[in-house]
Amino acid sequence: MKEFIKWLGVNEKVAKVAVWVFIFMIALIVFNAAFDSFGLPYYKVTAENLSKVKLNKVLDYVCTVVVAFLNFCSIVFLVLRVKEFKKVIPYSVVYLIILGIASEINYALSQVILISFIFVFIFLYKKKEKRYLLYTLGSFMVNLLVQYLTYLYKSKYINFSVISGLNELYASIDSFLIIFVIIFMKEVYFRNKEVRKSV
């Protein structure tokens, strides 16, 4: 595993987080199947059942922050390389602070500000290369498409007007996993390209 991570050029801590997320998702599928086969469908982790869970405000806010952070990573790392994770993470904190301030003013305005922030951040980070504006636009389009397709079958179970942080996290996690698989494939492609050039 360590050799594979080294070959990929990914930080070991980042790789461990990714592995644990996949383990969690596999465990979730197994437990849901077990609850279903034991005749206990109300104990399954589903969007419908999670919509009934009540969290205190702090945990609800933490779930919302996690969703915002994953959203930032899913857009940015479709454009940038994962090996730049340590350099990019401080900007995610700025992103979260802006989100916290802007969402208190107006939801639509906060979305415009955050989209603009990501465009400007990637453009400046990549030394004002104009092609990265197109890459960022492509990243947003891929994210929107994946989120739309994954929300389609869950929308009937979720009341989006009163969605909680936990419900939002669960409703988004599969779309983030799909995006992270795409990011992983992109990383493997570029890594192979670098290896071929060096030979």
ROVEXNU-655116 format. One record per residue: residue in three letters; x, z, y of N, C-alpha, C, CB in turn. Coordinates in steps of 0.2 Angstrom, whole numbers, plus 5000, padded with zeros to 4 digits. Glycine has a CB too. Layout:
N
AlaXZYXZYXZYXZY/...
END
This chain:
199
Met500450004994500050005000500450005006499550065000/Lys501050045006501450055012501749985014501950105011/Glu502049955008502349885009501849835012502649865002/Phe501249835010500749795012500549805020500049795008/Ile500549865022500449885029501049865033500349965029/Lys501649875030502249855034502249775035502849875030/Trp502049735029502049665030501549645035501849635023/Leu500949675035500449655040500649675047499749695038/Gly501049725048501349735055500849785058501449675059/Val500449825054499949865057500149935057499249865053/Asn500049975062500150045062499850085056499950085068/Glu500250125052500050155046499450205047500650205043/Lys499450235053498850275055498150235055498950315061/Val498250185059497650135060497450115053497850075064/Ala497950095048497750065042497350125038498350045038/Lys497650185038497350235035496550245037497750305036/Val496450245043495750255046495350195043495750245054/Ala495650135043495250075040495050085033495650015041/Val495550115029495450125022494950175021496150145019/Trp494950235025494450285024493750265026494650345028/Val493650215031493050195033492750155027493050145039/Phe493150105024492950075018492750115012493450025016/Ile493150175011492950215006492250255007493550275005/Phe492150275014491550305016490950255015491550325023/Met491050185016490550145015490350135008490650075019/Ile490850125004490750114997490350184994491450104993/Ala490550244996490250304994489550304996490650364997/Leu489450275002488750275005488250235000488750255012/Ile488550174998488150124994488050164987488550064993/Val488550194985488450224978487950284978489150254976/Phe487950324984487450384984486750354986487750424990/Asn486750304990486050274991485750244984486050224996/Ala486150214980485950184974485750244969486450144971/Ala486150294969485950354965485350384967486550404965/Phe485250404974484550434976483950384974484650444984/Asp484050324975483550274973483350284966483750204975/Ser483850284961483750284954483450354952484350264950/Phe483650404956483350474954482650484957483850524956/Gly482350434960481750434963481750484970481250464958/Leu482250484973482350524979482450474985482850574979/Pro482050424987482150374992482250414999481650324992/Tyr481950475000481950505007482550535009481350555007/Tyr483050535004483650565005484250515006483850614999/Lys484050455005484450395006484650395014484150325004/Val485350375015485550365022485350295024486350375023/Thr484750285027484450225030484350235037483850205026/Ala484250175041484050175048483350215049483950105051/Glu482850205044482250235044482350315044481750215039/Asn482650335039482750405038483150445043483150425031/Leu483750405046484150435051483750435058484750385052/Ser483250395059482850395065482450465065482350335065/Lys482350495060482050565059482450625060481650575053/Val483150615060483650665061483750685068484350645058/Lys483650745070483750775077484450805077483150825078/Leu484850775082485550805083485550845090486050755083/Asn485950895091486050925097486350875102486450985097/Lys486350885109486550835114487250815113486350865120/Val487650865111488450855111488550805105488750925110/Leu488250815099488450775094488150705095488150805087/Asp487550705098487250645100487650605105486550655103/Tyr487950635109488450605114489050585111488650655120/Val489350625106489950605102489850535098490150655097/Cys489250535095489050465092489050405096488350475088/Thr488750415102488750365107489450345109488350385113/Val489850395110490550375112490950335107490950445114/Val490850355100491150325095490850255094490950355088/Val490250235096489950175096490250135101489150175097/Ala490350165107490650125113491350105111490650165119/Phe491750155108492450145107492550085101492750205104/Leu492150085096492150035091491949965094491650055085/Asn491449975099491249905102491849875106490649925107/Phe492249925110492849895113493349865109493149955117/Cys493449905103493949885098493749815095494149935093/Ser493149815093492849755090492949685094492149755087/Ile492849695101492949635105493649625107492549655112/Val494049675109494749665111495149645105494949735114/Phe495149675099495549655094495449585090495649715089/Leu494849555092494749485090495249445094494049465091/Val495449465100495849425104496549445104495649435111/Leu496649515104497349535104497549555097497449605108/Arg498249565096498449585089498349655088499249565088/Val498249675082498149745080498849785081497949755073/Lys499349755080500049795081500149815089500649745079/Glu499649795093499749815100499249875101499549755105/Phe498949905096498449955096498750015101498349985089/Lys499350035100499550095104499550075112500250115102/Lys499650015113499749995121498949985123500049935121/Val498549975119497849955121497350015122497549905116/Ile497550065117497050125117496950165124497350175112/Pro497550175128497350205134496850165138498050205138/Tyr496750095138496250065141495550075139496449985141/Ser495550095132494850115129494650175133494950115122/Val495050215134494850285138494550265145495450335139/Val494950215148494650195155493950165154495150145158/Tyr493950125149493250085147492750145146493350045140/Leu492850195142492350245141492150285147492650295135/Ile492650295151492550335158492050285162493150355161/Ile492250225163491850175166491150175164492150105167/Leu491050175157490450175153489950235155490550165146/Gly490350295155489950355156489650355163490450415155/Ile490150335168489850335175489350275177490450315180/Ala489450215174489050165175488350165172489350095173/Ser488350195166487650205162487250255166487850225155/Glu487550305170487150355174486750315179487550405176/Ile487050265182486750225187486250175185487350185191/Asn486450135181485950075178486250045172485750025184/Tyr485750035167486050015161486249935161485450015155/Ala485849895165486049825165486649815169485449785169/Leu486749855175487349855179487949875175487249905185/Ser487849935170488449955166488649905162488250015162/Gln488249865159488449805154488849755158487749775151/Val488649735164488949685168489649715170488549675174/Ile489749775172490349805173490849805167490249875176/Leu490549825161490949835155491249765153490549865150/Ile490749715153490949645151491549625156490349595151/Ser491449635162491949615167492549645166491649625174/Phe492549715164493149755163493549725157492949825162/Ile493249705152493549675146493849615148493049675140/Phe493549565151493749505153494449515157493249465157/Val494349555162494949565167495549595163494749605173/Phe495349645159495849685156496249635151495549735151/Ile495949595147496349545143496649495147495849515138/Phe496349465152496649415156497349445159496249395162/Leu497349505162497949535165498449555160497749595169/Tyr498149585154498649605149499049545146498249635143/Lys498749485146499049425143499349385149498549385139/Lys499549425154499949385160499549325163500649365158/Lys498949335164498449285167498449215164498749285174/Glu498549215157498449155154497749135153498849155147/Lys497549085156496849065156496449055150496749005161/Arg496849035145496549025138496249085135497048995133/Tyr496549145137496249205135495549225137496749265137/Leu495449195143494749205145494249165140494649165152/Leu494449115138494049075133494049115126494349005131/Tyr494649145124494649185118494149245119495349205117/Thr494149275125493749335126493049315125493949365133/Leu492849255128492149235128491949225121492049165132/Gly492449195117492249185110492149245106492849145107/Ser492549295108492549365105491849395106493049405107/Phe491649385112490949415114490449375110490849405121/Met490449315109489949275106489949295098490149195106/Val490549305095490549325088490249385087491349325086/Asn490449435092490149505091489349505092490449545097/Leu489149465097488349455098488049425092488249415104/Leu488349375089488049345083488049395077488449285081/Val488549425076488549475070488049535071489249505069/Gln488049555077487649615079486849585078487749635086/Tyr486749525081486049505080485849495073486049435084/Leu486249465069486149455062486049525058486649415058/Thr486449575059486349635056485749675058487049675057/Tyr485549665065485049705067484349675065485049705075/Leu484349615063483749575061483349615056483849505059/Tyr483649635051483249665045483149745046483649655039/Lys483549775052483449845053482949855059484149875054/Ser482749805063482449815069481749845068482349755072/Lys481449835062480749855060480749935059480449825054/Tyr481349965058481350035056481550075062481850045051/Ile481850045068482150075073481650075080482850055074/Asn481550125083481250125089481750125094480750185090/Phe481950065097482550055101482450095108482649985102/Ser481850105110481650145116481950215116480950135118/Val481950245111482150315110482750325105481550355108/Ile483150275104483650275099484150325101484050205099/Ser484350365096484850425096485550395095484650485092/Gly486050435097486750415096486950405088487250465099/Leu486650445084486750445077486450385074486450505073/Asn485850365076485450305074485850245076484750315077/Glu486050245082486450185085487050175081486550205093/Leu487450235079488050225076487850195069488350295075/Tyr487350225065487250195059486950125059486650235055/Ala486550105064486350035065486849985067485750035070/Ser487450015069487949965071488549965066488249995078/Ile488550015062489150015058489349955053489150085053/Asp488749925051488949865046489149805050488249855043/Ser488949805057489149745061489849755063488749745067/Phe490049825064490749835065491249825059490849905068/Leu490949835053491349825047491449745046491049855041/Ile490949705048491049635047491549615052490349605048/Ile491549635058491949615063492749635061491849645070/Phe492749695059493449715057493749675051493449795055/Val493249655047493549615041493749545044492949595036/Ile493349515049493649455053494249465056493049435058/Ile494349525059494949545063495549545058494949615066/Phe495449575052495949585046496149515044495649625040/Met495649465043495849395041496249365046495149365040/Lys496049375053496449345058497149375058496149365065/Glu497249435057497949465057498349435051497849545056/Val498049435045498349405039498549325041497949405033/Tyr498149295044498249225046498849215051497649185049/Phe498849255056499449255061500049285058499249295067/Arg500049335053500649355050500949305046500449425046/Asn500549275042500749215038501049165042500249185033/Lys500749145047501049095052501749115055500549085058/Glu501849175056502449205059502949205053502349275061/Val502749215047503249215041503449145040502949245035/Arg503049095040503149025039503648995045502548985039/Lys503549025051504049005056504749025056503749025063/Ser504749085053505449125052505849095047505349195051/Val505449055042505849035036506148965038505349015030/
END
